[in-house]
Amino acid sequence: MNKHHVTPASIYTLEFYAAQVDNCPQDAIFASYLIRIVPSPRIHQKYFKVFADSALYWTQLKEKSRGAAQPNVNGTSLSGLLFPVPPYEEQKRIVAKVNQLMALCDELEKKIVAKSDTLEKLTESLLRVN
């Protein structure tokens, strides 16, 4: 397989961002400046994404980055990251819990926006009355 062919189980990093390709065309090719990470079958793909969004990942990535104007990392830097790997079933539970908490955060954010809109409308009506 060509090292630049996209595969569904791969994760690609561009500078400090990670993206997982779920439904890629069969003959897709990724740019050479991306770094492809093919997780072990022992790693739940969504758990890897949870890790890539974590403070531990970002702290390590920033410590290993090179360059001042536009810092970046290479495959060697990524291979040196500490990556906690609990048993597969625990990874699934972690992913489910993170998804549950993120849904709660989304719900709370919507409520905050709604309350903010209500407050703004009340303030405007009070200012019009006076």
Backbone as a ProteinNet text record, in pm:
[ID]
protein_1_A
[PRIMARY]
MNKHHVTPASIYTLEFYAAQVDNCPQDAIFASYLIRIVPSPRIHQKYFKVFADSALYWTQLKEKSRGAAQPNVNGTSLSGLLFPVPPYEEQKRIVAKVNQLMALCDELEKKIVAKSDTLEKLTESLLRVN
[TERTIARY]
85.1	0	89.3	54	125.4	111.3	220	214.7	123	79.3	-8.7	-154.6	-189.1	-328.8	-406.7	-525	-613.2	-681.8	-685.7	-759.1	-857.7	-972.9	-1075.3	-1029.9	-940.1	-899.7	-786.6	-740.9	-628	-672.6	-581.4	-602.9	-491.2	-523.5	-426.4	-407.2	-283.8	-258.4	-203	-249.7	-200.6	-163.7	-34.9	15.7	-34.9	-123.2	-166.7	-305.6	-366.1	-503.3	-508.7	-598.3	-614.2	-753.2	-762.4	-891	-895.7	-1010.7	-1028.5	-1109.2	-1066.6	-1136.5	-1227	-1358.3	-1452.8	-1499.1	-1540.5	-1594.5	-1512.6	-1397.5	-1311.3	-1329	-1307.6	-1309.6	-1198	-1218.9	-1125.1	-985.6	-976.6	-846.8	-796.9	-845.5	-804.7	-657.6	-593.5	-453.5	-444.3	-369	-354.9	-224.3	-218.9	-101.4	17.9	136	256.9	288.5	232.3	260.6	172.4	81	1.4	75.9	50.1	110	-0.8	14.4	-87.3	-53.4	-152.2	-138.2	-237.4	-189	-277	-275.1	-380.4	-383	-386.6	-332.7	-337.3	-482.9	-514.5	-651.1	-692.3	-594.6	-624.2	-673.6	-666.3	-706.4	-840	-938.9	-1069.3	-1048.1	-1092.3	-1067	-1119.9	-1237	-1293.9	-1220.6	-1161.9	-1080.1	-957.2	-898.2	-782.3	-821.3	-938.8	-985.9	-1006.7	-1061.3	-1077.7	-940.5	-842.5	-707	-651.7	-674.3	-622.2	-685.8	-798.1	-862.6	-823.8	-740.9	-710.8	-596.3	-593.8	-485.8	-351.6	-350.1	-225.5	-164.7	-247	-200.7	-145.2	-223	-183.7	-58.1	-45.3	75	197.2	188.3	299.7	331.8	227.9	247.5	319.6	277.8	341.8	486.8	514.5	652.2	740.9	684.3	762.9	763.6	689.7	680.1	810.5	832.3	951.4	907.4	988.7	960.1	895.7	925.1	872	749.5	759.6	648.6	528.8	555.5	447.7	495.6	477.5	528.2	459.9	536.3	478.9	551.2	497.1	557	577.3	664	684.8	648.8	659.9	624.8	707.6	835.5	921.6	871.3	833.7	779.6	652.2	564	437.3	461.1	560.2	583.9	635.2	682.3	730.8	627	502.3	397.7	357.9	331.2	275.6	127.2	81.7	-55.9	-112	-196.1	-252.1	-347.1	-324.8	-406	-471.2	-593.1	-665.8	-719.1	-771.5	-832.2	-939.9	-961.3	-1052.4	-1193.1	-1246.8	-1381.8	-1384.5	-1277.2	-1268.2	-1259.5	-1189.5	-1183.3	-1323.8	-1402	-1539.9	-1622.1	-1604.2	-1677.2	-1633.8	-1505.7	-1455.1	-1516.1	-1518.5	-1577	-1724.9	-1798.2	-1941.1	-1961.7	-1880	-1892.9	-1859.4	-1754.3	-1718	-1831	-1887	-1999.8	-2119	-2147.3	-2257.7	-2232.5	-2110.9	-2077.9	-2076	-2030.1	-2030.2	-2173.4	-2262.6	-2403.5	-2462.2	-2426	-2471.2	-2416.3	-2289.9	-2229.6	-2302.5	-2334	-2407.1	-2543.2	-2611.1	-2742.6	-2732	-2632.2	-2611.8	-2576.8	-2496.2	-2459.7	-2583.3	-2672.3	-2796.8	-2880.6	-2886	-2962.7	-2901.1	-2768.6	-2701.1	-2730.4	-2726.6	-2756.1	-2900.3	-2992.4	-3134.2	-3153.7	-3088.8	-3100.1	-3039.5	-2929.2	-2863.9	-2954.8	-3019.6	-3112.9	-3230.2	-3282.7	-3393.3	-3350.6	-3232.2	-3180.8	-3165.3	-3113.9	-3095.8	-3230.9	-3331.5	-3464.6	-3528.3	-3511.1	-3565.5	-3497.5	-3367.9	-3292.6	-3340.6	-3358	-3405.9	-3545.5	-3633.1	-3769.6	-3769.8	-3681.4	-3672.2	-3621.3	-3527.5	-3472.8	-3576.9	-3663.1	-3767.8	-3876	-3903.9	-4008.8	-3964.3	-3838.4	-3787.7	-3756.2
-117.8	0	123.7	220.6	347.7	419.8	480.2	544.9	666.8	713.3	830	793.9	665.2	626.8	641.6	696.1	715.2	583.8	549.5	431	471	407.3	446	439.4	350.7	334.9	429.8	510.4	598.2	730.4	790.9	923.3	1010.3	1131	1218.1	1344	1387.9	1510	1615.5	1735.5	1850.5	1953.3	1979.4	2065.2	2010.7	2081.2	2034.5	1972.4	1951.6	1904	1760.1	1683	1543.1	1524.4	1445.2	1416	1268.7	1210.8	1070.6	1063.3	978.4	960.6	839.6	862.9	753	695.7	782	736.1	796.9	739.9	796.4	719.8	790.3	719.9	614.8	507.6	396.5	434.8	519.4	554.5	692	742.1	874	872.7	987.1	1003.3	1128	1120	1236.2	1309	1435	1517.5	1469.3	1487.5	1437.2	1509.7	1628.7	1701.2	1653.8	1562.2	1502.8	1382.7	1353.8	1236.7	1135.4	1016.7	913.2	828.9	811	726.1	611.8	491.4	374.5	308	332.1	276.1	123.1	67.2	-77.4	-120.2	-244	-292.8	-289.5	-277.3	-268.3	-128.7	-33.7	103.9	132.5	167.3	208.2	340.6	350.1	470.6	597	587.9	706.5	740.1	640.5	667.2	747.6	712.8	788.9	935.3	959.3	1097.3	1168.3	1098.7	1157.2	1197.1	1107.5	1139	1259.4	1266.1	1376.8	1510.7	1507.3	1630.7	1663	1578.5	1594.6	1692.5	1743.4	1833.4	1760.5	1631.9	1554.8	1552.4	1526.4	1522.8	1658.5	1764.7	1898.9	1947.9	1919.2	1959.5	1892.5	1762.2	1689.1	1738.1	1763.1	1807.8	1941.8	2033.2	2165.3	2154.9	2064.5	2045	1987.3	1907.5	1841.4	1917.9	2029.6	2103.3	2175.6	2195.3	2264.3	2385.1	2490.8	2609.9	2716.4	2840.8	2952.3	3014	3049.5	3117.8	3025.2	2904.8	2807.7	2672.5	2649	2523.9	2401.7	2294.7	2170.4	2052.5	1935.3	1812.9	1716.1	1618.5	1517	1380.1	1278.8	1143.8	1096.1	1134	1095.3	1156.9	1285.3	1351.5	1283	1252	1186.7	1048.9	978.3	842.8	844.5	960.4	970.2	1015.4	1036.3	1080.8	969.5	1008	912.6	898	775.9	749.4	642	682.2	583.4	487.7	359.9	259.9	166.2	200.1	107.1	-9.9	-112.1	-224.2	-172.3	-246.4	-203.3	-169.8	-252.1	-226	-95.2	-65.7	60.9	178.1	161.4	266	297.7	192.2	212.3	288.2	254.4	324.5	471.5	496.6	634.3	714.5	656.3	723.5	752.7	655.7	674.7	786.2	788.4	891	1028.9	1037.9	1166.3	1213.8	1123.2	1160.4	1209.3	1141.1	1180.2	1320.3	1344.3	1474	1585	1554	1654.8	1691.5	1593.6	1621.9	1712.2	1685.8	1770.6	1912.6	1924.5	2056.9	2131	2059.4	2121.5	2171.9	2089.9	2127.5	2251.5	2252.6	2367.4	2493.1	2477	2591.5	2651.4	2566.6	2614.5	2691.1	2639	2707.6	2842.9	2849.5	2976.9	3077.7	3033.2	3122.9	3170.8	3080.1	3118.1	3219	3195.2	3288.1	3423.7	3420.7	3545	3624.3	3553.7	3619.2	3680.2	3604.8	3654.6	3777.8	3773.7	3887.5	4009.6	3987.6	4098.7	4160.6	4078.2	4128.2	4203.5	4151	4219.7	4354.6	4357.7	4483.4	4584.4	4541.7	4631.7	4684.2	4596	4641.4	4738.1	4714.5	4808.6	4944.7	4943.6	5070.4	5145.8	5074.2	5138.8	5198.5	5133.4	5180.1	5312.2	5321	5441.7	5542
0	0	0	-81.1	-87.8	45.3	92.9	223.9	225.7	109.4	104	75.9	75.6	54.5	185	172.3	287.4	318.7	446.3	489	598.2	605	702.3	847.4	881.4	1021.6	1060.5	968.3	996.8	1056.2	1127.2	1183.4	1128.3	1087.2	1023.7	1107.6	1120.7	1194.8	1100.8	1115.7	1041.1	1145.7	1156.3	1261.6	1394.2	1465.8	1596.5	1594.5	1479.6	1475.4	1426.5	1482.5	1442.1	1383.8	1279.7	1218	1184.2	1202.2	1167.8	1040.3	949.6	822.8	836.4	828.9	845.1	710.5	620.5	492.1	379.2	353.9	250.7	120	7	-121.2	-122.3	-191.8	-188.3	-238.2	-338.2	-395.8	-351.7	-238.2	-191.4	-150.2	-169.2	-131.4	-45.3	65	151.8	121.6	158.4	131.5	213.5	160.3	225.7	355.5	378.5	502.1	617.9	591.3	697.9	754.6	878.2	941.4	966	910.6	928.4	1050.1	1135	1253.1	1236.9	1237.6	1228.8	1365.8	1445.9	1582	1581.6	1684.8	1707.3	1721	1685	1705.7	1853.4	1944.7	2088.1	2127.1	2032.8	2061.1	1993.5	2071.5	2019.2	1946.4	1820.7	1740	1806.7	1865.2	1928.4	2058.1	2122.5	2241.4	2201.2	2087.4	2041.1	2018.7	1963.5	1940.3	2073.5	2172.9	2306.9	2361.3	2344.6	2389.5	2314.5	2182.6	2101.4	2139.3	2208	2255.7	2400.5	2462.3	2604.9	2631.8	2754	2796.6	2794.9	2830.3	2829.9	2689.3	2589.9	2451	2410.1	2433.8	2389.5	2460.5	2588.3	2662.1	2602	2581	2523.1	2381.9	2303.6	2166	2162.4	2247.7	2251.6	2296.1	2389.7	2435.9	2326	2238.2	2133.9	2002.1	1993.8	1868.5	1837.4	1710.2	1661.1	1579.1	1582.4	1503.6	1588.4	1556.2	1634.9	1569.5	1443.1	1375.6	1357.1	1312.8	1291.3	1344	1475.3	1532.8	1472.2	1457.1	1407.6	1470.2	1449.5	1501.6	1385.4	1407.2	1305	1363	1281.2	1324.3	1442.4	1444.6	1556	1686	1681	1800.5	1848.2	1754.1	1790.6	1851.2	1800.9	1852.5	1996.4	2043.3	2180.3	2281	2237.2	2328.9	2425.2	2549	2645.2	2614	2599.8	2561.7	2653.6	2751.6	2844.6	2771.5	2788.5	2718.8	2820.1	2863.4	2950.6	2866.9	2931.9	2857.4	2761.1	2653.4	2546.7	2599	2685.6	2738.8	2817.9	2889.4	2963.7	2866.6	2755.8	2653.5	2603.3	2580	2533.6	2637.4	2765.6	2872.1	2879.1	2862	2864.3	2749.9	2631.3	2514.6	2539.5	2591.5	2619.2	2721.8	2826.1	2930.5	2874	2795.2	2733.7	2642.9	2563.1	2476.4	2558.4	2669.4	2757.6	2815.2	2862.4	2921.7	2816.3	2696.1	2589.8	2550.6	2548.6	2519.1	2627.5	2752.3	2862.2	2846.8	2810.5	2788.1	2676.1	2566.8	2455.4	2501.1	2582.1	2635.1	2725	2812.2	2900.8	2821.9	2718	2634.6	2567.6	2519.3	2457.9	2559.9	2683	2787.4	2820.3	2825.2	2853.3	2743.1	2618.1	2505.6	2514.5	2545.2	2557.1	2670.5	2784.2	2898.4	2862	2790.4	2749.5	2655.4	2561.6	2469.7	2547.1	2644.2	2726.5	2804.2	2863.1	2939.4	2849.4	2729.6	2635.4	2598	2573.4	2537.2	2654.3	2775.4	2892.5	2914.1	2895.3	2910.1	2807.1	2682.5	2578	2610.1	2659.2	2691.5	2808.8	2907.6	3019.4	2974.1	2882.6	2833.6	2750	2678.9	2599.8	2689.2	2802.5	2894.5	2957.6	2991.6	3059.6	2957.2
[MASK]
++++++++++++++++++++++++++++++++++++++++++++++++++++++++++++++++++++++++++++++++++++++++++++++++++++++++++++++++++++++++++++++++++

